[in-house]
Amino acid sequence: MGLRIYLLLYFGYSWFSLNFPSILLLIMVSDVKFKHIKSDQIHKPGLFGLILIYIPIINDLQGSQILSTEDKKRFSKFKTEQKKREFLTARIALNKIDKGFSQKISYKGQRPFLKNEIDHISLSHSNSFGIAAWHPTLPVGIDIESDRDQFKKVSKKFLSPNEINKIESSPNPKLARRIAWGAKESIFKAADQKSLSFSKDIQLEFIATKIEGKGVANIIGGRQYVVYWSLFKDSRKNDHAIVCAIEKPKSLRIVLTGPESSGKTELANSLSKYFKMPFVPEYAREYLNKKNKEYDLSDLLKINDAQTKIQKVTDGEMVFWDTDIITIIIWAKEKFNTKNEIFEKSLKENVPHFYLLCNPDLDWEQDDLRENPNDRYRLLREYQSILTKRRIPYAHIQGKGKIRLANAIDSIQSQVF
């Protein structure tokens, strides 16, 4: 049995400056000089949660039992064993992200998705590697390309005249064409839009000049994508290009959450002023003050309904929410010892892009609506449990005053596109 190598990458970008993405690898190939980390250090995927795994093509077909019903049908139609191994390898890679994902695969046209999940996936392969990408909230596309001369021969079919001119005058046209193809292939997968012309409808705002980089692309209809690419060498010194595209949200939703008296409102207000972006206050306070602080489970349902409506109509490139449905889920459990399916459904349908989980390392400030002064750290673990179980990206915010604000700003700027 040969050595099998698994690679896990996590990408984080800066929304405003598009700083170079950070990359973490679970296990690294010896001739790819990236940071090596232990798997138990990745307890959450990070902001936006993009996970990408690629593995060498397997040597046999013994793992075909992991395939979903629909994939088994597709698998049986391949005429060569090589095609079957490539197909299966990508599904094995997906299972490295979460065991059992492969058996949930279904299709919308040719686009794979996970049944009963809001997650987004993309699969690809070359004759050497199978690759899988997973994202908790945003459409994602992935492609892997070896070095091929055909890209120049067919360049007019996938590049606009303007792109061709820019590529031909670039320092490395061969690399630029290869990445451009991978970018458009990835965007095509993520967009899932019929009759999308590579040369006319997908326009790149970048030309690849280095073996690792990022850029932005637009498609007809106004959607925008962030593209990341990286080249790596295998054990035989052959290089492979990974290209990933993620749809850029028109409005980035960031929630401040955590137990009582953990500075959520003050921090949300400060972040709103710093980034000059909208802030949605906690609706529960407004509601309960009108009710003279008396409430039952039906009131929590009304609070959730109103809060969700307010959040949906508050628009901006980035929007800060002071709490969301997770607070109500924990509230219902703690106060009424109940788990309401309406709340669970609301969370699944309105998952924000990022959470700032506020640590209760601040002095308790009493007010008429607060009830748990001595239980804040246990409740903090409840919040962590929900976020981790659902694989929702979050950052743990600690510190006081300016330090706390700086930590929150750093968490956003270092990990948001």
C-alpha positions as CSV (number, residue, x, y, z in Angstrom):
1,M,0.0,0.0,0.0
2,G,1.5,3.4,-1.1
3,L,1.7,6.5,1.0
4,R,-1.5,8.5,0.7
5,I,-1.2,12.3,1.1
6,Y,-4.2,14.5,2.2
7,L,-4.1,18.2,1.9
8,L,-6.5,20.5,3.6
9,L,-6.5,24.3,2.8
10,Y,-8.3,27.1,4.4
11,F,-8.5,30.5,2.7
12,G,-9.3,33.9,4.3
13,Y,-9.3,37.1,2.4
14,S,-9.7,40.8,3.2
15,W,-12.9,42.2,1.9
16,F,-11.5,45.7,1.6
17,S,-7.9,45.3,0.7
18,L,-8.0,41.8,-0.7
19,N,-4.9,41.0,1.3
20,F,-3.1,37.7,0.3
21,P,-5.1,34.7,1.6
22,S,-3.8,32.7,4.6
23,I,-3.4,29.0,3.9
24,L,-3.4,26.2,6.4
25,L,-2.5,22.6,5.4
26,L,-3.5,19.5,7.3
27,I,-0.6,17.4,5.9
28,M,1.8,18.9,3.4
29,V,3.6,17.4,0.4
30,S,7.3,17.6,1.1
31,D,8.1,19.8,-1.9
32,V,5.3,22.3,-1.3
33,K,6.6,24.8,1.3
34,F,3.5,25.7,3.2
35,K,2.9,25.9,6.9
36,H,2.3,22.4,8.5
37,I,-0.3,22.2,11.2
38,K,-1.9,19.4,13.2
39,S,-5.5,18.4,12.4
40,D,-6.7,18.9,15.9
41,Q,-5.8,22.6,15.6
42,I,-8.6,23.0,12.9
43,H,-11.6,23.0,15.2
44,K,-13.5,25.4,12.9
45,P,-12.8,26.3,9.3
46,G,-12.6,30.1,9.8
47,L,-14.6,33.0,8.3
48,F,-16.8,32.0,5.4
49,G,-15.6,28.5,6.2
50,L,-14.0,27.6,2.9
51,I,-12.4,24.2,3.0
52,L,-10.6,22.7,0.1
53,I,-9.1,19.2,0.0
54,Y,-7.2,17.4,-2.7
55,I,-5.8,13.9,-2.7
56,P,-3.9,11.7,-5.3
57,I,-6.0,9.5,-7.5
58,I,-6.7,6.2,-5.7
59,N,-5.3,3.0,-7.0
60,D,-8.4,0.8,-6.7
61,L,-12.2,1.1,-6.6
62,Q,-12.8,-0.5,-3.2
63,G,-14.3,2.7,-1.8
64,S,-17.3,2.9,-4.1
65,Q,-19.7,2.1,-1.3
66,I,-19.4,5.7,-0.1
67,L,-21.3,6.9,-3.2
68,S,-24.8,8.3,-3.1
69,T,-27.6,6.7,-5.1
70,E,-27.3,9.3,-7.9
71,D,-23.5,9.0,-8.0
72,K,-23.6,5.2,-8.2
73,K,-25.7,5.6,-11.4
74,R,-23.1,8.1,-12.8
75,F,-20.2,5.9,-11.7
76,S,-21.6,2.8,-13.5
77,K,-21.7,4.7,-16.8
78,F,-18.0,5.4,-16.9
79,K,-16.3,3.1,-19.5
80,T,-12.8,3.2,-18.1
81,E,-11.4,2.4,-14.7
82,Q,-9.3,5.6,-14.7
83,K,-12.5,7.7,-15.0
84,K,-14.1,5.8,-12.2
85,R,-11.0,6.3,-10.0
86,E,-11.0,10.0,-10.7
87,F,-14.7,10.3,-10.0
88,L,-14.4,8.3,-6.7
89,T,-11.3,10.2,-5.5
90,A,-13.1,13.5,-5.5
91,R,-15.9,12.0,-3.4
92,I,-13.3,10.5,-1.0
93,A,-11.8,14.0,-0.7
94,L,-15.2,15.4,0.1
95,N,-15.7,12.9,2.9
96,K,-12.4,14.2,4.5
97,I,-14.3,17.4,5.1
98,D,-17.2,15.6,6.7
99,K,-17.7,11.9,6.9
100,G,-20.9,11.0,5.1
101,F,-21.0,14.0,2.8
102,S,-20.6,11.8,-0.3
103,Q,-23.7,9.9,0.4
104,K,-25.8,13.1,0.5
105,I,-24.7,14.2,-3.0
106,S,-27.6,14.9,-5.4
107,Y,-27.7,17.1,-8.5
108,K,-29.3,20.1,-9.9
109,G,-28.6,19.7,-13.6
110,Q,-24.9,18.9,-13.5
111,R,-24.2,20.8,-10.3
112,P,-23.7,18.7,-7.2
113,F,-25.3,19.7,-3.9
114,L,-25.9,18.1,-0.5
115,K,-29.4,16.9,0.2
116,N,-31.1,18.7,3.1
117,E,-28.2,21.0,3.7
118,I,-27.5,24.6,3.0
119,D,-23.8,24.0,2.4
120,H,-22.3,24.4,-1.0
121,I,-19.8,22.0,-2.6
122,S,-17.8,21.6,-5.8
123,L,-15.9,18.7,-7.1
124,S,-13.2,18.3,-9.7
125,H,-10.3,16.1,-10.7
126,S,-7.3,15.8,-13.0
127,N,-5.6,12.5,-14.0
128,S,-3.5,12.9,-10.9
129,F,-5.7,14.4,-8.2
130,G,-9.2,14.5,-7.0
131,I,-10.4,17.7,-5.3
132,A,-13.4,18.9,-3.3
133,A,-14.4,22.3,-2.0
134,W,-17.0,23.0,0.7
135,H,-18.5,26.3,1.8
136,P,-21.2,26.8,4.6
137,T,-23.1,29.7,2.9
138,L,-21.8,30.7,-0.5
139,P,-21.7,29.1,-3.9
140,V,-18.3,27.7,-4.7
141,G,-16.6,26.3,-7.8
142,I,-13.3,24.4,-8.0
143,D,-11.0,23.3,-10.8
144,I,-7.6,21.7,-11.0
145,E,-5.5,21.9,-14.1
146,S,-2.2,20.4,-15.3
147,D,0.0,22.3,-17.7
148,R,-1.5,22.0,-21.2
149,D,-0.6,23.6,-24.5
150,Q,-4.2,23.4,-25.6
151,F,-5.1,26.5,-23.7
152,K,-3.4,28.7,-26.3
153,K,-5.1,26.9,-29.2
154,V,-8.6,27.4,-27.8
155,S,-8.0,30.8,-26.2
156,K,-10.5,32.6,-28.4
157,K,-13.2,30.2,-27.2
158,F,-12.9,31.2,-23.5
159,L,-11.2,34.6,-23.5
160,S,-12.5,38.0,-24.7
161,P,-10.3,39.9,-27.2
162,N,-9.4,42.3,-24.4
163,E,-8.4,39.4,-22.1
164,I,-6.3,37.9,-24.9
165,N,-4.4,41.2,-25.5
166,K,-3.7,41.6,-21.8
167,I,-2.6,38.0,-21.4
168,E,-0.3,38.1,-24.5
169,S,1.4,41.2,-23.2
170,S,1.8,39.8,-19.6
171,P,5.1,38.4,-18.2
172,N,3.8,34.8,-18.3
173,P,1.1,34.3,-20.9
174,K,1.2,30.5,-20.5
175,L,0.4,30.7,-16.8
176,A,-2.2,33.5,-17.3
177,R,-4.1,31.4,-19.9
178,R,-4.1,28.4,-17.6
179,I,-5.4,30.3,-14.6
180,A,-7.9,32.2,-16.7
181,W,-9.4,28.9,-17.9
182,G,-9.5,27.5,-14.3
183,A,-11.1,30.7,-13.1
184,K,-13.8,30.6,-15.7
185,E,-14.4,26.9,-15.2
186,S,-14.7,27.5,-11.4
187,I,-17.0,30.5,-11.9
188,F,-19.2,28.5,-14.3
189,K,-19.6,25.8,-11.7
190,A,-20.4,28.3,-8.9
191,A,-22.8,30.3,-11.0
192,D,-24.9,27.4,-12.1
193,Q,-26.3,29.6,-14.9
194,K,-27.4,28.1,-18.2
195,S,-25.8,29.3,-21.5
196,L,-23.0,31.2,-19.8
197,S,-20.4,32.0,-22.4
198,F,-16.8,31.9,-21.1
199,S,-15.6,34.5,-23.5
200,K,-18.5,36.9,-23.4
201,D,-20.3,36.5,-20.1
202,I,-17.4,35.9,-17.6
203,Q,-15.0,38.8,-17.5
204,L,-11.8,38.7,-15.4
205,E,-10.5,41.8,-13.7
206,F,-7.1,40.3,-13.2
207,I,-4.3,38.6,-15.1
208,A,-2.3,35.9,-13.3
209,T,1.4,36.8,-13.2
210,K,2.5,34.7,-10.2
211,I,2.0,31.1,-9.1
212,E,-0.2,32.2,-6.2
213,G,-2.7,35.0,-6.2
214,K,-6.2,36.3,-6.1
215,G,-8.5,38.4,-8.2
216,V,-12.1,39.4,-9.0
217,A,-14.4,38.4,-11.9
218,N,-17.8,39.5,-13.0
219,I,-20.5,37.6,-14.8
220,I,-23.5,38.8,-16.8
221,G,-26.3,39.8,-14.5
222,G,-24.1,41.6,-12.0
223,R,-22.8,38.8,-9.8
224,Q,-19.2,39.0,-8.7
225,Y,-16.7,36.3,-7.7
226,V,-13.4,36.2,-5.8
227,V,-10.9,33.9,-7.5
228,Y,-8.0,32.3,-5.7
229,W,-5.3,30.2,-7.5
230,S,-2.2,28.3,-6.4
231,L,0.3,26.0,-8.1
232,F,1.9,23.1,-6.3
233,K,4.3,20.4,-7.4
234,D,3.7,16.7,-6.9
235,S,6.3,14.1,-6.0
236,R,7.4,13.9,-9.6
237,K,7.9,17.7,-9.8
238,N,4.9,18.1,-12.1
239,D,3.0,21.2,-11.2
240,H,-0.8,21.5,-10.8
241,A,-2.9,24.6,-10.6
242,I,-5.8,24.8,-8.2
243,V,-8.3,27.5,-8.9
244,C,-11.3,28.3,-6.7
245,A,-14.1,30.8,-7.1
246,I,-16.6,32.0,-4.5
247,E,-19.5,34.2,-5.1
248,K,-19.0,37.5,-3.3
249,P,-22.1,38.4,-1.2
250,K,-23.7,41.7,-1.9
251,S,-24.2,42.2,1.8
252,L,-21.9,40.6,4.3
253,R,-23.8,39.6,7.5
254,I,-21.8,39.7,10.7
255,V,-23.5,38.8,14.0
256,L,-22.3,39.7,17.5
257,T,-23.4,37.0,19.8
258,G,-22.7,35.6,23.3
259,P,-24.0,35.6,26.8
260,E,-25.5,38.5,28.7
261,S,-23.3,41.5,29.5
262,S,-20.5,40.5,27.1
263,G,-20.3,43.9,25.4
264,K,-22.2,42.9,22.2
265,T,-24.2,46.1,21.7
266,E,-21.3,48.5,22.4
267,L,-19.0,46.5,20.2
268,A,-21.5,46.3,17.3
269,N,-22.0,50.0,17.6
270,S,-18.2,50.6,17.5
271,L,-17.7,48.3,14.5
272,S,-20.5,50.0,12.6
273,K,-18.9,53.4,13.1
274,Y,-15.4,52.1,12.3
275,F,-16.4,50.4,9.0
276,K,-19.2,53.0,8.3
277,M,-21.7,50.2,7.8
278,P,-25.3,49.6,9.1
279,F,-26.0,48.2,12.6
280,V,-29.2,46.3,13.4
281,P,-30.0,46.6,17.2
282,E,-31.3,43.7,19.3
283,Y,-35.0,43.7,18.7
284,A,-35.8,41.8,21.9
285,R,-34.9,44.8,24.1
286,E,-37.4,47.0,22.2
287,Y,-40.1,44.4,22.4
288,L,-39.7,43.4,26.0
289,N,-39.5,47.0,27.2
290,K,-43.0,47.5,25.6
291,K,-44.2,44.4,27.4
292,N,-42.9,45.5,30.8
293,K,-40.4,42.6,30.8
294,E,-43.1,39.9,31.0
295,Y,-42.9,37.2,28.3
296,D,-43.6,33.6,27.4
297,L,-42.6,31.3,24.5
298,S,-45.0,32.9,22.1
299,D,-43.2,36.2,22.6
300,L,-39.9,34.6,21.5
301,L,-41.6,33.6,18.3
302,K,-42.8,37.1,17.7
303,I,-39.3,38.5,18.5
304,N,-37.7,36.1,16.1
305,D,-40.2,36.9,13.3
306,A,-39.8,40.7,13.7
307,Q,-36.0,40.5,14.1
308,T,-35.6,38.3,10.9
309,K,-37.7,40.8,8.9
310,I,-35.6,43.8,10.1
311,Q,-32.4,42.0,9.3
312,K,-33.5,41.1,5.8
313,V,-34.4,44.6,4.8
314,T,-31.2,46.2,6.3
315,D,-28.8,46.4,3.4
316,G,-25.1,47.4,3.1
317,E,-21.8,46.0,1.9
318,M,-21.4,44.8,5.5
319,V,-24.1,44.7,8.1
320,F,-23.7,44.1,11.9
321,W,-26.4,42.4,13.8
322,D,-26.7,42.7,17.6
323,T,-27.6,39.0,18.2
324,D,-29.8,36.7,16.1
325,I,-31.8,33.5,16.3
326,I,-29.0,31.6,18.1
327,T,-29.7,33.8,21.2
328,I,-33.4,33.0,21.0
329,I,-32.6,29.2,20.6
330,I,-30.5,29.3,23.8
331,W,-33.1,31.5,25.5
332,A,-35.9,29.1,24.8
333,K,-33.9,26.2,26.1
334,E,-32.8,28.0,29.3
335,K,-36.1,29.7,30.1
336,F,-38.7,27.2,28.9
337,N,-36.7,24.0,28.5
338,T,-37.8,23.6,24.9
339,K,-36.4,23.2,21.4
340,N,-38.6,24.9,18.8
341,E,-38.4,23.7,15.2
342,I,-39.4,27.1,14.0
343,F,-36.2,28.6,15.5
344,E,-34.1,25.8,14.1
345,K,-35.6,26.3,10.6
346,S,-35.1,30.1,10.9
347,L,-31.4,29.6,11.7
348,K,-30.9,27.2,8.7
349,E,-32.6,29.6,6.4
350,N,-30.9,32.8,7.6
351,V,-27.3,31.7,8.4
352,P,-25.0,34.8,8.6
353,H,-21.6,34.8,7.0
354,F,-19.6,35.3,10.3
355,Y,-20.1,35.5,14.0
356,L,-18.2,37.4,16.6
357,L,-18.6,35.4,19.8
358,C,-18.1,37.8,22.7
359,N,-16.4,36.5,25.8
360,P,-18.0,37.5,29.1
361,D,-14.7,38.8,30.5
362,L,-16.3,42.1,31.3
363,D,-17.8,43.3,34.5
364,W,-21.5,42.4,34.9
365,E,-23.8,45.4,34.3
366,Q,-27.2,44.9,35.8
367,D,-30.4,45.9,34.0
368,D,-34.0,44.8,34.1
369,L,-33.7,42.4,31.2
370,R,-30.6,40.5,32.4
371,E,-31.1,37.2,34.3
372,N,-27.9,35.2,34.5
373,P,-25.0,37.1,36.2
374,N,-23.3,33.9,37.5
375,D,-23.8,31.6,34.5
376,R,-22.2,33.5,31.7
377,Y,-19.3,31.1,31.0
378,R,-21.6,28.0,30.9
379,L,-23.8,29.9,28.4
380,L,-20.7,30.9,26.4
381,R,-20.1,27.1,25.9
382,E,-23.7,26.7,24.7
383,Y,-23.1,29.3,22.0
384,Q,-19.8,27.7,21.0
385,S,-21.5,24.3,20.8
386,I,-24.2,25.5,18.4
387,L,-21.7,27.3,16.2
388,T,-19.3,24.4,16.1
389,K,-21.9,21.7,15.6
390,R,-23.4,23.6,12.7
391,R,-19.9,24.5,11.2
392,I,-20.7,28.2,11.3
393,P,-17.6,30.4,11.0
394,Y,-16.9,32.5,14.1
395,A,-14.1,34.3,16.0
396,H,-13.8,34.4,19.8
397,I,-13.6,38.1,20.9
398,Q,-11.9,38.9,24.2
399,G,-10.2,41.9,25.9
400,K,-11.5,45.2,27.2
401,G,-12.0,48.7,25.6
402,K,-9.8,49.4,22.6
403,I,-8.2,46.0,22.8
404,R,-11.6,44.3,22.4
405,L,-12.5,46.5,19.4
406,A,-9.1,46.0,17.8
407,N,-9.4,42.2,18.2
408,A,-12.8,42.3,16.5
409,I,-11.6,44.5,13.6
410,D,-8.6,42.2,13.1
411,S,-10.9,39.2,13.0
412,I,-13.0,40.7,10.3
413,Q,-10.2,42.2,8.2
414,S,-8.0,39.1,8.3
415,Q,-10.7,36.7,7.3
416,V,-13.4,38.4,5.2
417,F,-13.0,38.5,1.5
